[in-house]
Amino acid sequence: MKTVLYVPLDDRPANLDDVIVQGKAAGIHIVTPNLSDIKNRLDSEKTVDGTTLLGTSTPVYGKPSKIHDFILKHAAKVDGFIISSDMLAYGGLIGSRQLREDGGGAYPEYDDETTRLLDVIRVIKQKYPRKPVFVMDTIMRLATTSFADGLALDAYNESRALMQQPRQTYTEFEDIIEGYNLSPDGVEYGTTTYFDKEQYYNTRKHKFKTNLYILDQLARTGYIDFLAVGVDDANTQGVQINEIKYVEARINEWLGGTNGQNPDRAIVLPDADGLGHALVARMANQLFRGGARTRYAVKYFGPHGNTIINTYEYMDVHENVVRHVDIVGGVLVADSAYPEPEVVTDVGAGLENEQLVAVAADQVVPFDMTSELDRMTKGHPGNSGENTGIDIEIIAITALDQVQAALEQLTLNSEQGLPSVLIDFVGKGPANVDVAEALLNSPYTGRVLGYSAWNTPGNKIGIAVGMGQSRYALITTEKHEHKLRDAMNAHGSLLFKRFLKDYYYKAVAIADIRTYSRAHALYTNVATLSDQNMLLFNSEEDYAHLQTLLRDLMQTYTTALANKTAFQTGNVAIKQICNDELSYATYGSALLEYANPDFIWGRAFEITLNPQVNFNIV
């Protein structure tokens, strides 16, 4: 079994638990730092006055020095590296957004400790030049973190509203970081009430210097084999746009890119929590298939993805699909929509603060596929889609009234032996209930290589396509039955979890959790927000009740899901593709340990959930 060192963005399940299981499904052992060293949590202390919450404090971030040492300690024993620069340099995603008193010194000597930490990437590549080194970095999001370092939802709303206002256009690095507060007319934006704007800009400056250091000192010089830059919670305009365009220009200038992208060296796109999945997929493709390009098609059931843009992203859905396919080591060779596309705007989003009202996005210019088709490569062994010219088809559901047509396509693909990946874009954050029910009533859903309906389009794509690519890399190359069996169980468990979490929890059970939490809030001024930090805003007794409620609900829904056609005992899933022939295993048992589900961050939005599915191998 191949072993990969993985430094996650943080310890939320999307970045840690799920990626570890995804690795198992691809025959890869994922080695991660100690949980205590990557632990991230919202504020853990509070000050109150009777039934009024005055403030919160004391978040928990990861331990960068421990991460640095972990990488060095395990470097000799692993076959490849996937490293989050945010965890390595800042202790995780929320740590990278912590407000600062200053923005660091002049680049490149802007922060000796940060660059010392980042330079471990140079050290391992110099010592082990043949081992793939993949790095995921992020461009800082627009908003502050709610209920971290005393910043409440008012700060989140105010910061996001201000930071998505248009900025004066700059192309030089120093001009960008000094022009954060300037409108297109060169007029400074006004004062803020709920957060310190200057400290926020200091944080942006420091983070953007880190972005540049990774591009300039590590990727440009060959110490990073592949760099995925995710733009966290974005918009079509605002303070991020100059940064994005600068990164794209450097990818062109330094890394041989075209239009700001190079599928062989660096991609920038809207995503953060899906990057771990995508890079594990690229690693599996590299280790098992020598980096051979997997040929993808995407078919939209509803409006074409080039007519849809999410309020929390700057790139249309279709280009986002293309770029994720690039990251995982594939190439998109065909795309279509059924029926003919209509121009729409996606104003939904399932982010950390789901109460926010989204703002309509600008109309999107359709994405030109010509450059992508020029990158098509020759066929390779294990090509189950030889007759169709593709290896995996992405079935992207963008309209509820087209779900039956999507199921017909899934049925056709399955009967022809063409692996599929499913993505539900109808659901705005969680799964759409009607889409999920329709999918679960089909036996062919149990055969897909990847599925997601979780959170932003970028997250959905990264998770689903990452699952599909990593799984494909294994089942087209692995011959040993025991390895295929173990990986089969892991894949079934992860696919089962995606429906259990994206649908049954995020679209159904979470309502009961929120209702109880808000009805039993300790403080009147956060009663409608109490589920965002239940450890602080509910009593110990009520929190214990919420845990019991969660566990009872998920037991009920685990049983319900196991009885759905897609996962029922005896239904089949793809075990192996060998010489264009598919072999299958049958679903057996599904179990969720009663005490497993929990609110890992003390909020309703995120839970641990690790069901175990076992197959009967014929």
C-alpha positions as CSV (number, residue, x, y, z in Angstrom):
1,M,0.0,0.0,0.0
2,K,1.2,3.5,-0.9
3,T,1.6,6.0,1.9
4,V,1.0,9.7,1.6
5,L,1.8,12.4,4.1
6,Y,-1.2,14.7,4.4
7,V,-1.3,18.0,6.2
8,P,-5.0,19.1,6.2
9,L,-6.5,22.6,6.0
10,D,-8.0,21.9,9.5
11,D,-9.6,19.1,11.4
12,R,-13.2,19.4,10.1
13,P,-14.4,16.1,8.6
14,A,-14.4,17.4,5.0
15,N,-10.7,18.1,5.3
16,L,-9.6,15.2,7.5
17,D,-11.9,12.2,8.2
18,D,-13.3,12.1,4.7
19,V,-10.0,12.5,3.0
20,I,-8.5,9.6,5.1
21,V,-11.4,7.3,4.0
22,Q,-11.0,8.5,0.4
23,G,-7.4,7.4,0.6
24,K,-8.4,4.0,1.8
25,A,-10.9,3.7,-1.0
26,A,-8.0,4.3,-3.4
27,G,-5.6,1.9,-1.6
28,I,-3.6,4.8,0.0
29,H,-2.6,5.0,3.6
30,I,-2.9,8.7,4.6
31,V,-0.5,9.8,7.4
32,T,-1.7,12.9,9.3
33,P,-0.3,14.9,12.2
34,N,-1.5,14.3,15.8
35,L,-5.0,15.5,16.2
36,S,-4.0,17.9,19.0
37,D,-1.6,19.6,16.6
38,I,-4.2,20.3,13.9
39,K,-7.1,21.1,16.2
40,N,-9.2,24.1,15.3
41,R,-12.1,25.5,17.3
42,L,-14.2,28.6,17.6
43,D,-14.2,30.7,20.7
44,S,-14.3,28.6,23.9
45,E,-14.9,31.3,26.5
46,K,-17.6,34.0,27.0
47,T,-18.5,37.0,29.0
48,V,-22.1,37.7,29.9
49,D,-24.4,40.0,31.8
50,G,-27.5,38.0,32.8
51,T,-29.2,36.9,29.6
52,T,-27.1,39.1,27.4
53,L,-23.9,37.8,25.7
54,L,-21.2,40.4,25.9
55,G,-18.5,38.7,23.9
56,T,-16.6,35.5,23.2
57,S,-12.9,34.7,23.1
58,T,-10.1,32.1,23.1
59,P,-10.3,30.1,19.8
60,V,-8.0,27.2,19.1
61,Y,-5.6,27.0,16.2
62,G,-3.2,24.4,15.0
63,K,0.5,24.3,15.9
64,P,2.7,25.2,12.9
65,S,6.0,24.2,14.5
66,K,4.6,20.8,15.3
67,I,3.4,20.5,11.7
68,H,6.9,21.4,10.5
69,D,8.5,18.8,12.6
70,F,5.9,16.2,11.6
71,I,6.8,16.6,7.9
72,L,10.5,16.2,8.5
73,K,9.9,13.2,10.8
74,H,7.9,11.2,8.3
75,A,9.4,12.4,5.0
76,A,11.6,9.3,4.5
77,K,8.8,6.9,5.0
78,V,6.1,8.2,2.6
79,D,5.6,8.0,-1.2
80,G,4.3,11.6,-1.6
81,F,3.3,14.8,0.2
82,I,0.1,16.8,0.2
83,I,0.5,19.9,2.4
84,S,-1.8,22.7,3.4
85,S,0.2,25.9,3.6
86,D,-2.5,27.4,5.8
87,M,-2.0,24.8,8.5
88,L,1.8,24.8,8.1
89,A,2.1,28.6,8.3
90,Y,-1.0,29.7,10.4
91,G,-2.4,26.7,12.1
92,G,-5.3,26.3,9.8
93,L,-7.9,28.2,7.8
94,I,-9.4,30.2,10.6
95,G,-5.9,30.9,11.9
96,S,-4.9,32.4,8.5
97,R,-7.7,34.9,9.0
98,Q,-6.7,36.0,12.5
99,L,-6.6,39.8,12.7
100,R,-3.0,41.2,12.9
101,E,-1.4,44.3,14.4
102,D,0.9,44.5,11.3
103,G,1.2,43.0,7.9
104,G,4.8,41.8,8.2
105,G,7.9,43.3,6.7
106,A,8.9,43.9,3.1
107,Y,8.7,40.8,0.8
108,P,10.4,38.3,0.7
109,E,11.8,38.8,4.3
110,Y,8.3,39.7,5.6
111,D,8.2,37.2,8.5
112,D,11.2,35.0,9.4
113,E,9.1,32.4,11.3
114,T,6.5,32.0,8.5
115,T,9.2,31.6,5.8
116,R,11.1,29.1,8.0
117,L,8.0,27.0,8.3
118,L,7.2,27.2,4.6
119,D,10.8,26.3,3.7
120,V,10.3,22.8,4.9
121,I,8.7,22.2,1.5
122,R,12.1,23.1,-0.1
123,V,13.9,20.8,2.3
124,I,11.8,17.7,1.6
125,K,11.9,18.2,-2.2
126,Q,15.7,18.7,-2.1
127,K,16.1,15.5,-0.1
128,Y,13.5,13.4,-1.9
129,P,13.3,14.8,-5.4
130,R,11.4,11.9,-6.9
131,K,8.5,12.1,-4.4
132,P,5.6,14.2,-5.5
133,V,5.0,17.3,-3.5
134,F,1.6,18.8,-3.8
135,V,0.6,22.0,-2.0
136,M,-2.8,23.6,-1.4
137,D,-2.9,27.3,-0.6
138,T,-5.8,29.7,-0.3
139,I,-6.5,33.3,-1.1
140,M,-8.0,34.8,2.0
141,R,-11.8,35.1,2.0
142,L,-13.8,38.3,2.2
143,A,-15.3,37.9,5.6
144,T,-14.0,37.5,9.1
145,T,-14.7,34.3,11.1
146,S,-17.8,34.4,13.2
147,F,-17.3,33.7,16.9
148,A,-13.6,33.5,16.7
149,D,-11.4,36.0,18.5
150,G,-14.5,37.8,19.7
151,L,-15.8,38.6,16.2
152,A,-19.6,37.9,16.0
153,L,-21.9,37.7,13.0
154,D,-22.2,41.5,12.8
155,A,-18.5,41.5,12.0
156,Y,-18.9,38.8,9.4
157,N,-21.7,40.7,7.7
158,E,-20.0,44.0,7.8
159,S,-16.6,42.7,6.6
160,R,-18.1,40.7,3.7
161,A,-20.3,43.6,2.6
162,L,-17.3,46.0,2.6
163,M,-14.8,43.6,1.1
164,Q,-17.0,42.6,-1.9
165,Q,-17.2,46.3,-3.0
166,P,-15.2,47.0,-6.2
167,R,-11.6,48.0,-5.8
168,Q,-9.3,50.1,-8.0
169,T,-7.5,47.9,-10.4
170,Y,-3.8,47.2,-9.8
171,T,-1.3,44.7,-11.3
172,E,1.8,45.3,-9.2
173,F,2.2,43.5,-5.9
174,E,2.9,46.5,-3.7
175,D,0.1,48.5,-5.3
176,I,-2.4,45.7,-4.6
177,I,-1.6,45.4,-0.9
178,E,-1.5,49.2,-0.4
179,G,-4.7,49.7,-2.4
180,Y,-7.0,47.3,-0.5
181,N,-9.2,50.2,0.7
182,L,-9.6,52.1,-2.5
183,S,-12.7,52.2,-4.7
184,P,-12.4,52.2,-8.5
185,D,-12.4,56.0,-8.3
186,G,-9.5,56.0,-5.8
187,V,-11.7,57.1,-2.9
188,E,-11.1,55.3,0.5
189,Y,-13.9,53.3,2.0
190,G,-15.2,54.5,5.3
191,T,-14.8,53.4,8.9
192,T,-16.1,50.1,10.3
193,T,-18.1,49.4,13.4
194,Y,-17.9,45.7,14.2
195,F,-14.3,44.8,13.2
196,D,-11.0,46.6,12.9
197,K,-10.5,47.3,9.2
198,E,-6.8,48.1,9.4
199,Q,-6.1,44.9,11.3
200,Y,-8.1,43.0,8.6
201,Y,-6.0,44.6,5.9
202,N,-2.8,43.7,7.8
203,T,-4.0,40.1,7.8
204,R,-4.6,40.2,4.0
205,K,-1.2,41.7,3.4
206,H,0.5,39.0,5.4
207,K,-1.5,36.2,3.7
208,F,-0.9,37.6,0.2
209,K,2.8,37.8,0.9
210,T,2.6,34.1,1.8
211,N,0.7,33.4,-1.4
212,L,3.5,35.1,-3.3
213,Y,6.3,33.4,-1.4
214,I,4.8,30.0,-2.2
215,L,4.5,30.9,-5.9
216,D,7.9,32.7,-6.2
217,Q,10.2,30.9,-3.8
218,L,8.8,27.3,-3.9
219,A,6.7,26.6,-7.0
220,R,8.6,28.7,-9.5
221,T,11.9,27.1,-8.4
222,G,10.5,23.6,-8.7
223,Y,10.1,22.6,-5.1
224,I,6.4,22.2,-5.5
225,D,5.3,19.7,-8.2
226,F,1.7,20.9,-8.2
227,L,0.0,23.9,-6.5
228,A,-3.7,24.2,-6.0
229,V,-4.7,27.7,-5.0
230,G,-8.2,27.9,-3.6
231,V,-10.1,31.2,-3.4
232,D,-12.0,30.9,-0.2
233,D,-15.6,32.3,-0.1
234,A,-15.3,34.8,-2.9
235,N,-17.4,37.1,-5.2
236,T,-17.2,38.4,-8.8
237,Q,-15.9,41.7,-7.5
238,G,-14.1,43.0,-4.4
239,V,-10.8,43.0,-2.6
240,Q,-9.8,39.5,-3.8
241,I,-10.0,40.2,-7.6
242,N,-6.6,42.0,-7.9
243,E,-5.0,39.1,-5.9
244,I,-6.6,36.5,-8.1
245,K,-5.5,38.2,-11.3
246,Y,-2.0,38.6,-9.9
247,V,-1.7,34.9,-9.1
248,E,-3.0,34.0,-12.6
249,A,-0.4,36.3,-14.1
250,R,2.4,34.7,-12.1
251,I,1.2,31.2,-13.1
252,N,1.4,32.4,-16.7
253,E,4.8,34.1,-16.3
254,W,6.6,31.7,-13.9
255,L,4.8,28.4,-14.4
256,G,4.1,28.3,-18.1
257,G,0.4,28.8,-17.7
258,T,-2.3,30.0,-20.2
259,N,-5.1,32.2,-19.1
260,G,-3.8,31.9,-15.5
261,Q,-3.8,28.1,-15.3
262,N,-1.4,25.3,-16.0
263,P,-2.9,21.7,-15.5
264,D,0.6,20.4,-15.0
265,R,1.8,22.8,-12.4
266,A,-0.8,25.1,-10.8
267,I,-4.5,25.8,-10.8
268,V,-6.4,28.7,-9.1
269,L,-10.2,28.3,-8.5
270,P,-13.0,28.8,-6.0
271,D,-12.7,26.1,-3.4
272,A,-11.0,25.3,-0.1
273,D,-12.6,22.4,1.6
274,G,-12.6,20.2,-1.6
275,L,-8.9,20.7,-2.3
276,G,-7.8,17.8,0.0
277,H,-10.0,15.4,-2.0
278,A,-8.8,16.7,-5.3
279,L,-5.1,16.5,-4.4
280,V,-5.4,12.9,-3.0
281,A,-7.0,12.1,-6.4
282,R,-4.1,13.6,-8.2
283,M,-1.7,11.7,-6.0
284,A,-3.5,8.4,-6.6
285,N,-3.4,9.1,-10.3
286,Q,0.3,9.8,-10.2
287,L,1.3,6.8,-8.0
288,F,-0.9,4.2,-9.7
289,R,-1.3,5.4,-13.3
290,G,1.9,7.5,-13.8
291,G,-0.1,10.6,-14.3
292,A,-2.0,9.4,-17.3
293,R,-4.9,11.8,-18.2
294,T,-8.3,10.5,-17.3
295,R,-10.8,11.6,-20.0
296,Y,-13.9,13.3,-18.5
297,A,-17.2,14.4,-19.9
298,V,-19.7,16.5,-18.1
299,K,-23.4,16.6,-18.9
300,Y,-25.7,19.2,-17.2
301,F,-29.3,18.3,-16.6
302,G,-30.7,21.7,-16.5
303,P,-28.9,25.0,-17.4
304,H,-25.3,24.6,-18.6
305,G,-22.7,25.3,-15.9
306,N,-21.4,28.3,-17.9
307,T,-24.6,30.1,-17.2
308,I,-24.4,29.7,-13.4
309,I,-22.3,31.4,-10.8
310,N,-22.7,31.1,-7.1
311,T,-22.8,34.2,-4.9
312,Y,-19.8,32.9,-2.9
313,E,-17.6,32.3,-6.0
314,Y,-16.1,34.4,-8.8
315,M,-15.9,31.6,-11.5
316,D,-18.9,30.0,-13.3
317,V,-19.7,26.4,-12.4
318,H,-18.5,24.9,-15.7
319,E,-15.1,26.5,-15.6
320,N,-14.9,25.3,-12.0
321,V,-15.6,21.8,-13.1
322,V,-12.9,22.1,-15.8
323,R,-10.3,23.3,-13.2
324,H,-11.1,20.6,-10.7
325,V,-10.7,18.0,-13.5
326,D,-7.3,19.6,-14.1
327,I,-6.3,19.3,-10.5
328,V,-7.2,15.6,-10.2
329,G,-5.1,14.8,-13.2
330,G,-7.9,14.6,-15.9
331,V,-8.9,16.4,-19.0
332,L,-12.4,17.4,-19.9
333,V,-13.1,16.3,-23.5
334,A,-16.8,16.9,-23.8
335,D,-19.6,18.9,-22.2
336,S,-23.3,19.4,-22.9
337,A,-26.6,20.4,-21.3
338,Y,-30.1,18.9,-21.3
339,P,-32.3,20.8,-22.1
340,E,-30.9,23.9,-23.8
341,P,-29.3,26.2,-21.2
342,E,-31.0,29.3,-19.9
343,V,-29.1,32.1,-18.2
344,V,-29.7,31.8,-14.4
345,T,-28.1,33.1,-11.3
346,D,-27.4,30.9,-8.3
347,V,-27.9,33.0,-5.2
348,G,-27.9,30.2,-2.7
349,A,-24.9,29.1,-0.6
350,G,-24.4,26.8,2.3
351,L,-21.6,28.4,4.2
352,E,-20.7,28.7,7.8
353,N,-23.3,31.4,8.4
354,E,-26.3,30.1,6.5
355,Q,-28.6,33.0,7.6
356,L,-26.9,35.4,5.3
357,V,-28.8,36.8,2.4
358,A,-26.9,36.4,-0.8
359,V,-26.4,39.2,-3.4
360,A,-27.1,38.6,-7.1
361,A,-23.9,37.8,-9.1
362,D,-22.9,39.4,-12.4
363,Q,-23.8,37.6,-15.6
364,V,-21.1,35.2,-16.6
365,V,-19.4,35.0,-20.0
366,P,-19.6,31.4,-21.3
367,F,-16.4,29.4,-20.9
368,D,-14.4,28.6,-24.1
369,M,-13.5,24.9,-24.2
370,T,-11.1,25.2,-27.2
371,S,-7.9,25.3,-25.1
372,E,-9.1,22.4,-23.0
373,L,-9.8,20.1,-26.0
374,D,-6.3,20.9,-27.3
375,R,-5.0,19.1,-24.2
376,M,-6.6,15.7,-25.0
377,T,-4.3,12.8,-24.6
378,K,-4.1,9.3,-26.0
379,G,-5.9,6.4,-24.5
380,H,-4.4,4.1,-21.8
381,P,-5.1,0.7,-20.3
382,G,-8.2,0.2,-18.2
383,N,-10.3,2.5,-20.4
384,S,-13.8,1.4,-19.8
385,G,-15.2,4.2,-21.9
386,E,-13.2,3.3,-25.1
387,N,-16.2,3.3,-27.3
388,T,-17.4,6.7,-26.1
389,G,-13.9,8.3,-25.9
390,I,-14.3,9.1,-22.2
391,D,-13.4,7.3,-19.0
392,I,-15.7,9.0,-16.5
393,E,-18.9,11.1,-17.0
394,I,-19.9,13.8,-14.5
395,I,-23.7,13.9,-14.2
396,A,-24.3,17.5,-13.0
397,I,-27.9,18.1,-11.9
398,T,-28.7,21.8,-12.2
399,A,-32.5,21.7,-12.4
400,L,-35.0,19.7,-10.3
401,D,-37.3,19.0,-13.3
402,Q,-34.4,17.2,-15.1
403,V,-33.6,14.7,-12.4
404,Q,-35.4,11.9,-14.2
405,A,-33.4,12.6,-17.3
406,A,-30.2,12.5,-15.2
407,L,-31.2,9.1,-13.8
408,E,-31.8,7.9,-17.4
409,Q,-28.3,8.9,-18.2
410,L,-26.9,7.2,-15.1
411,T,-28.8,4.0,-16.0
412,L,-27.4,4.2,-19.6
413,N,-23.8,4.8,-18.3
414,S,-24.1,1.9,-15.9
415,E,-25.4,-0.5,-18.4
416,Q,-22.6,0.4,-20.8
417,G,-20.0,0.1,-18.1
418,L,-19.1,3.8,-18.0
419,P,-18.3,5.0,-14.5
420,S,-20.2,8.1,-13.3
421,V,-19.8,10.9,-10.8
422,L,-23.0,12.6,-9.5
423,I,-23.2,16.3,-8.3
424,D,-26.3,17.9,-7.0
425,F,-26.2,21.6,-7.8
426,V,-29.9,22.0,-7.1
427,G,-29.4,22.0,-3.4
428,K,-28.1,25.3,-2.1
429,G,-25.6,24.0,0.4
430,P,-27.2,20.7,1.5
431,A,-28.7,18.2,-0.9
432,N,-32.0,18.9,-2.5
433,V,-34.5,16.5,-0.9
434,D,-36.3,15.6,-4.1
435,V,-33.1,15.1,-6.0
436,A,-31.6,12.9,-3.2
437,E,-34.8,10.7,-3.0
438,A,-34.8,10.2,-6.7
439,L,-31.1,9.2,-6.8
440,L,-31.5,6.8,-3.8
441,N,-34.4,5.1,-5.5
442,S,-32.1,4.0,-8.3
443,P,-29.9,0.9,-7.9
444,Y,-27.3,2.6,-10.2
445,T,-26.6,5.3,-7.7
446,G,-24.9,2.7,-5.6
447,R,-22.4,2.2,-8.4
448,V,-21.1,5.8,-8.8
449,L,-17.5,6.6,-8.1
450,G,-18.3,9.9,-6.5
451,Y,-21.1,12.1,-5.2
452,S,-21.5,15.3,-3.3
453,A,-24.2,17.9,-2.6
454,W,-22.2,19.6,0.2
455,N,-21.8,23.4,0.5
456,T,-20.6,25.6,-2.4
457,P,-20.3,24.4,-6.0
458,G,-16.5,24.3,-5.6
459,N,-16.7,22.1,-2.6
460,K,-19.2,19.8,-4.3
461,I,-17.0,19.4,-7.4
462,G,-13.8,18.9,-5.5
463,I,-15.3,16.2,-3.2
464,A,-17.2,14.3,-5.9
465,V,-14.6,14.5,-8.7
466,G,-11.8,13.8,-6.1
467,M,-13.7,10.7,-5.0
468,G,-14.2,9.5,-8.6
469,Q,-10.7,10.0,-9.8
470,S,-8.9,8.4,-6.8
471,R,-11.3,5.5,-6.9
472,Y,-10.8,5.1,-10.7
473,A,-7.0,5.1,-10.3
474,L,-7.2,2.1,-8.0
475,I,-9.8,-0.1,-9.7
476,T,-8.1,0.2,-13.1
477,T,-4.7,-0.9,-11.8
478,E,-5.1,-3.0,-8.6
479,K,-5.2,-6.9,-9.0
480,H,-5.0,-8.1,-5.4
481,E,-8.4,-9.3,-4.1
482,H,-7.8,-8.4,-0.4
483,K,-6.7,-4.8,-1.4
484,L,-9.7,-4.4,-3.6
485,R,-12.0,-5.7,-0.8
486,D,-10.6,-3.3,1.8
487,A,-10.8,-0.4,-0.6
488,M,-14.3,-1.4,-1.6
489,N,-15.5,-1.2,2.0
490,A,-14.0,2.3,2.4
491,H,-15.5,3.5,-0.9
492,G,-19.0,2.3,0.1
493,S,-18.6,3.8,3.5
494,L,-17.7,7.2,2.1
495,L,-20.4,7.2,-0.6
496,F,-23.0,6.2,2.1
497,K,-21.7,9.0,4.3
498,R,-22.2,11.6,1.6
499,F,-25.9,10.8,1.4
500,L,-26.2,10.4,5.1
501,K,-24.6,13.8,5.8
502,D,-25.4,15.9,2.7
503,Y,-29.0,14.7,2.6
504,Y,-30.3,13.2,5.9
505,Y,-28.3,15.5,8.2
506,K,-27.8,18.8,6.3
507,A,-31.2,18.8,4.6
508,V,-33.4,17.1,7.3
509,A,-32.0,16.4,10.8
510,I,-30.3,19.8,11.2
511,A,-33.6,21.5,11.4
512,D,-34.4,19.6,14.6
513,I,-31.0,20.5,16.1
514,R,-31.4,24.2,15.3
515,T,-34.9,24.4,16.5
516,Y,-34.0,22.9,19.9
517,S,-30.8,24.9,20.3
518,R,-32.5,28.2,19.5
519,A,-35.5,27.5,21.7
520,H,-33.1,26.9,24.6
521,A,-30.6,29.7,24.0
522,L,-29.1,31.1,27.2
523,Y,-28.8,34.6,25.8
524,T,-31.5,36.7,24.2
525,N,-29.2,38.6,21.8
526,V,-28.0,35.4,20.1
527,A,-31.1,33.3,20.3
528,T,-31.4,33.0,16.6
529,L,-27.7,32.1,16.3
530,S,-27.3,29.8,19.2
531,D,-26.7,26.8,17.0
532,Q,-23.5,28.4,15.7
533,N,-21.7,27.9,19.0
534,M,-23.9,25.5,21.1
535,L,-21.1,24.9,23.7
536,L,-21.3,28.5,24.7
537,F,-24.9,29.5,23.9
538,N,-26.7,26.5,25.3
539,S,-26.4,25.0,28.8
540,E,-24.4,21.8,29.5
541,E,-27.7,19.9,30.0
542,D,-29.1,21.2,26.7
543,Y,-25.9,20.5,24.9
544,A,-26.0,16.9,26.1
545,H,-29.6,16.7,25.0
546,L,-28.6,17.9,21.6
547,Q,-25.9,15.2,21.3
548,T,-28.5,12.6,22.2
549,L,-31.0,14.0,19.7
550,L,-28.3,14.0,17.0
551,R,-27.3,10.4,17.7
552,D,-30.9,9.2,17.8
553,L,-31.8,10.9,14.6
554,M,-28.7,9.6,12.7
555,Q,-29.5,6.0,13.9
556,T,-32.9,6.4,12.4
557,Y,-31.6,7.8,9.1
558,T,-28.8,5.3,8.8
559,T,-31.4,2.5,8.9
560,A,-33.5,4.4,6.3
561,L,-30.6,5.0,4.0
562,A,-29.4,1.4,4.2
563,N,-32.9,0.3,3.1
564,K,-32.9,2.6,0.0
565,T,-32.5,0.9,-3.3
566,A,-29.1,2.4,-3.9
567,F,-27.6,0.8,-0.8
568,Q,-29.9,-2.1,0.0
569,T,-28.3,-5.5,0.6
570,G,-27.5,-7.3,-2.6
571,N,-27.2,-4.2,-4.8
572,V,-23.9,-4.0,-6.7
573,A,-21.0,-1.5,-6.9
574,I,-18.0,-1.5,-9.1
575,K,-15.1,-3.4,-7.6
576,Q,-12.6,-3.5,-10.5
577,I,-12.1,-2.5,-14.1
578,C,-9.7,-4.9,-15.9
579,N,-9.3,-5.1,-19.7
580,D,-12.4,-2.9,-20.2
581,E,-14.4,-5.4,-18.1
582,L,-16.2,-4.4,-14.9
583,S,-16.6,-6.7,-11.9
584,Y,-18.8,-6.0,-9.0
585,A,-19.3,-6.5,-5.2
586,T,-22.7,-6.5,-3.4
587,Y,-23.7,-4.3,-0.6
588,G,-23.9,-6.0,2.8
589,S,-24.3,-4.3,6.1
590,A,-24.3,-0.6,7.1
591,L,-23.5,0.5,10.7
592,L,-23.1,3.8,12.5
593,E,-21.7,3.6,16.0
594,Y,-24.2,5.3,18.3
595,A,-21.7,7.6,19.9
596,N,-19.9,8.5,16.7
597,P,-21.9,11.5,15.5
598,D,-20.9,14.6,17.4
599,F,-20.7,18.4,16.9
600,I,-16.9,18.6,16.3
601,W,-16.9,22.4,16.4
602,G,-19.8,22.7,18.8
603,R,-22.0,24.0,16.1
604,A,-24.9,22.5,14.1
605,F,-23.2,23.2,10.8
606,E,-20.5,20.5,11.1
607,I,-20.7,17.0,12.6
608,T,-18.5,14.0,12.7
609,L,-20.1,11.0,11.0
610,N,-18.3,7.8,10.1
611,P,-20.6,5.0,9.0
612,Q,-19.1,1.6,8.1
613,V,-20.3,-0.2,5.0
614,N,-19.2,-3.8,4.3
615,F,-19.5,-5.6,0.9
616,N,-19.9,-9.2,0.0
617,I,-17.1,-10.0,-2.4
618,V,-18.1,-12.7,-4.9
